[in-house]
């Protein structure tokens, strides 16, 4: 079984975390917005300075809850990014205004 849940989450500057143990939720606020996320009752959140530790009696959800909280922290601080990597001969990408013109070997161009 993975030990992912044991790893501590580093909190970047500009992100504030508020833990509400009664309602089992965590609120994250950063430069890109505010997120409120419900957590399981079996999860125990410990906030110390710039680190968030997670402990649980249920090993099945421990790592998943930790990963969801870490993804939320990344979402409010950096935002979502998707990188496109084209591998092969003849594939081309051009940016036209706010659209991407992709030449991927089809008989037509693909606009995204």
C-alpha positions in Angstrom: 0.0 0.0 0.0 1.2 3.5 -0.8 2.5 5.8 1.9 1.4 8.9 0.0 -0.8 10.1 2.9 2.2 10.4 5.3 3.8 13.1 3.2 3.4 16.6 4.4 2.0 19.3 2.1 4.0 22.5 1.8 1.8 25.5 1.7 3.1 28.3 -0.7 3.1 32.0 0.3 -0.1 33.7 -0.4 -2.3 30.7 0.4 -4.3 30.8 3.6 -6.0 27.7 5.1 -8.9 27.5 7.5 -9.9 24.2 8.9 -13.4 23.7 10.3 -13.4 20.4 12.3 -17.1 20.5 13.2 -18.3 20.6 9.6 -15.4 18.5 8.3 -14.2 21.0 5.6 -11.2 22.9 4.7 -11.2 26.4 3.1 -8.3 27.4 0.8 -7.8 31.0 -0.3 -5.1 32.2 -2.8 -4.5 34.8 -5.4 -6.7 32.9 -7.9 -9.7 32.4 -5.7 -11.3 30.6 -2.8 -12.1 26.8 -2.6 -14.0 25.0 0.1 -13.6 21.3 0.2 -15.3 18.6 2.3 -13.1 16.0 3.9 -14.0 12.7 5.5 -14.7 12.5 9.2 -11.9 9.9 9.5 -9.3 12.5 8.4 -7.4 14.5 10.9 -5.8 17.7 9.6 -2.9 19.3 11.4 -1.7 22.8 10.3 1.8 23.8 11.5 3.3 27.0 10.1 3.7 26.3 6.3 3.0 22.5 6.4 -0.2 20.5 6.5 -0.1 17.0 7.9 -2.9 14.5 7.4 -3.5 11.5 9.5 -6.3 8.9 9.3 -7.5 5.7 10.7 -8.8 4.6 7.3 -5.9 3.9 5.1 -8.0 3.5 2.0 -8.9 7.2 1.7 -5.9 8.7 3.4 -3.8 9.2 0.2 -6.7 10.2 -1.9 -7.8 13.0 0.5 -4.2 14.2 0.7 -3.9 14.4 -3.1 -7.2 16.3 -3.4 -6.1 18.9 -0.9 -2.8 19.3 -2.6 -4.4 19.8 -6.0 -6.7 22.4 -4.4 -3.7 24.3 -3.1 -2.1 24.2 -6.5 -5.4 25.4 -8.0 -5.7 28.5 -5.8 -2.0 29.4 -6.1 -0.8 28.6 -9.6 -3.9 27.6 -11.6 -4.5 24.8 -14.0 -1.9 24.2 -16.8 -1.9 21.8 -19.7 1.2 21.3 -21.8 0.9 20.0 -25.4 3.9 18.0 -26.7 3.8 17.0 -30.4 6.2 14.2 -31.3 6.7 13.2 -34.9 7.4 14.6 -38.3 5.0 17.0 -40.0 3.0 18.0 -36.9 2.7 21.8 -36.6 0.9 24.2 -34.3 0.2 27.9 -34.9 -1.6 30.4 -32.7 -4.1 32.5 -34.4 -5.7 35.1 -32.0 -7.2 32.9 -29.2 -7.3 29.6 -31.1 -4.7 26.9 -31.9 -4.4 25.7 -35.5 -3.2 22.1 -35.4 -1.9 20.2 -38.4 -1.9 16.6 -37.2 -1.9 14.6 -40.4 -5.6 14.8 -41.2 -7.0 16.1 -44.5 -8.1 19.2 -42.6 -6.7 21.5 -39.9 -8.0 21.1 -36.4 -8.9 24.3 -34.5 -8.9 24.3 -30.8 
